[in-house]
Amino acid sequence: MLIQQEVKDPRLGLITINEVKVSRDLGFADVYFTSFTSNTFRANESIGEDAETEGQNSISPAEVLENASGFLRSRLAKSLSTRTTPKLRFHYDHTIAQGAKMTLAIKKAIEGDELLKEQDVTDTVQDKNSD
């Protein structure tokens, strides 16, 4: 809610926070997110990764969030009742895309198995007819 309501950067698009891992000493919070953005973003990159040659002038949602992390941290501090507020580090979460790829691979494997079964049945029927 904080990102959608408080960060007014139009380059950000729709952000979904999937997971937050907070260190034991509350020093850092690793925020894993997905983003639905335009093609001008390198949506699948996190801070510190090298840009492709064609996308060097674009900015990733992770970079937009990193730029807003100080603001988000101060807003978060106002709503938390802790002595310290963690430093926010943003990471693009690849699990949804990886899950979709795995689902597609499984679907293709099942379709391939079904084709093999159909061929086996056809071969068996032809063998019986030729006897």
Secondary structure, DSSP 8 states (H G I E B T S, - for coil): -HHHHH---TTS-EEEEEEEEE-TTSSEEEEEEEEE--TTS-TT--TT----GGGTT---HHHHHHHTHHHHHHHHHHH--SSS--EEEEEE--HHHHHHHHHHHHHHHHHHHHHHHHHHHHHHHHHHHH-
